[in-house]
Amino acid sequence: MKLEPYWLDSAPRFSSASSVPIEGKVDVAIVGGGFTGLSAARTLAKAGASVAVLESGRVVGEASGRNGGHCNNGLAHDLGSLAASIGIERASALYRAFDAGVDTVEALVASEGIDCDFIRTGKIKLAAKPAHFAKLQKSAELLQATVEPDLAVVKPDEIRNEIGSNGFHGGLVFPRGAHMHMGRFGVGLAEAAARAGAAIHENAAVTGLERLAGQAHRVVTMRGTLEAGQVLLATGASRQGPFSWLRRRIVPVGSFIIATEPLSAELAASIMPTRRTATTTMNIGNYFRLTPDNRLIFGGRARFALSSPTSDAKSGAILKARMLELFPQLSGTGIDYCWGGLVDMTADRLPRAGERDGVFYALGYSGHGTQMSVHMGQIMARVMGGDAAANPLAGLDWPVVPGHFGPPWFLPFVGMYYRYQDWRH
Ligand SMILES: Cc1cc2nc3c(=O)[nH]c(=O)nc-3n(C[C@H](O)[C@H](O)[C@H](O)COP(=O)(O)OP(=O)(O)OC[C@H]3O[C@@H](n4cnc5c(N)ncnc54)[C@H](O)[C@@H]3O)c2cc1C
């Protein structure tokens, strides 16, 4: 079993990393070479700006290349619960922004000719307990009446048409959900940004950021210093660099994934005949999908821990046991890959984007970001060009997470709380 992301191991290596020294002046410096940073870089460079992407590791080496491979529309939240706190109009607008995110990815894949198996399979949300189906039915009424007219309810006695498991009790199908190969998409996006003229520097961690007189900034990296007219922070769940203001608002939460060996066509059809992306209704639930060559990519918050090779392997064993509970027909199936990554969580699970002290930022997608990160990269390029109204996240306040100063010591307690909620309801 390889302890690395299937997406990165099965994608070509990015071939256009800049080898020029990091020095001089650029119009825009972008910190972070994940989907947000690369998408912004491509749009800004296409508009004629000189752009430097400063990535501490390899492009899409963090969340963007380590996720579950789902590119779903809609919010992480129950629409009704979100509407209760921010009103149905704002909640619906945010829902539509995530929809637009999937459209953005689809259009980008087509216009840049990225070979990443993007396909609109639809997503199924699975009731993990009989009582959860009633809740799903209730939320379906609001969704169908507002933002998701084609949503389909799958009754408990029909669920076997969708999933070959005794573990589920009905579900909802969101037909606009999609999936793709995240490594091939990410490398394709990076190549497109480089083709547009962006200089993409790998192994260039940003260690200092200073506002100069006027609008400019001095950006210090491990490989040199440059001056930038504008700066975009697209740093995800990062724990490095001089960004403590963001770090007090983002909690890095480990999430873990296993990928099976390719299944036979019959076995694949027996577990997921409709080949959708699937998520469950538990707080500490699972997410899974098939690849075109019939691997099952099965993820979840197996443990409330950070990701590291030892931690990932422990989580992989928990995930495998859970996978076999749901799909005992996979008992003879080998696990080829196991990996983990850090999700950039906000307290309310809504992303944040804007500008503070002359520095722009977009992050906090809370596990629902393969589409929004690409979308927000394009949007932030417009915002930085003066179109502040383009930002669908504008105006959301963003207090610090209480007690969060360094490593997230409170995660095990949060885990206990959600386990208790899952046991009770
Ligand atoms: C295990 C896992 C499963 C997920 N599954 C899904 C899913 O199925 N569907 C979905 O929609 N979303 C999913 N997500 C979330 C999604 O992957 C992210 O929201 C999205 O990729 C965020 O992209 P990003 O560019 O903002 O951040 P990232 O991809 O994290 O990129 C940030 C980059 O910034 C760099 N960086 C940080 N600090 C510095 C610094 N000081 N100097 C230079 N560079 C720096 C990092 O190295 C990193 O490459 C998942 C996330 C994880 C971790």
The ligand as an ORCA input file, in Angstrom:
! r2SCAN-3c Opt
* xyz 0 1
  C      -8.690     14.729      2.677
  C      -9.501     15.812      2.012
  C     -10.640     15.465      1.290
  C     -11.380     16.453      0.628
  N     -12.399     16.075     -0.186
  C     -13.066     17.008     -0.907
  C     -14.027     16.618     -1.867
  O     -14.205     15.440     -2.152
  N     -14.742     17.593     -2.491
  C     -14.512     18.916     -2.229
  O     -15.192     19.773     -2.809
  N     -13.529     19.322     -1.384
  C     -12.789     18.396     -0.743
  N     -11.765     18.783      0.069
  C     -11.426     20.226      0.151
  C     -10.696     20.741     -1.087
  O      -9.700     19.835     -1.477
  C     -10.078     22.115     -0.763
  O     -11.113     22.969     -0.306
  C      -9.405     22.801     -1.928
  O      -8.513     21.949     -2.592
  C      -8.674     24.033     -1.399
  O      -7.778     24.539     -2.380
  P      -6.794     25.707     -1.959
  O      -6.002     26.055     -3.156
  O      -7.563     26.827     -1.319
  O      -5.893     25.092     -0.799
  P      -4.679     24.027     -0.899
  O      -4.889     23.047     -1.955
  O      -4.443     23.547      0.493
  O      -3.469     24.927     -1.346
  C      -2.832     25.832     -0.467
  C      -1.370     25.837     -0.852
  O      -0.712     26.871     -0.131
  C       0.601     26.435      0.144
  N       1.129     27.238      1.238
  C       0.649     27.316      2.510
  N       1.396     28.160      3.232
  C       2.355     28.656      2.400
  C       3.430     29.567      2.575
  N       3.689     30.160      3.751
  N       4.215     29.818      1.492
  C       3.979     29.255      0.282
  N       2.973     28.353      0.082
  C       2.178     28.071      1.127
  C       0.415     24.956      0.500
  O       1.630     24.240      0.351
  C      -0.658     24.533     -0.479
  O      -0.143     23.932     -1.641
  C     -11.005     17.837      0.751
  C      -9.865     18.183      1.489
  C      -9.114     17.187      2.104
  C      -7.879     17.585      2.853
*
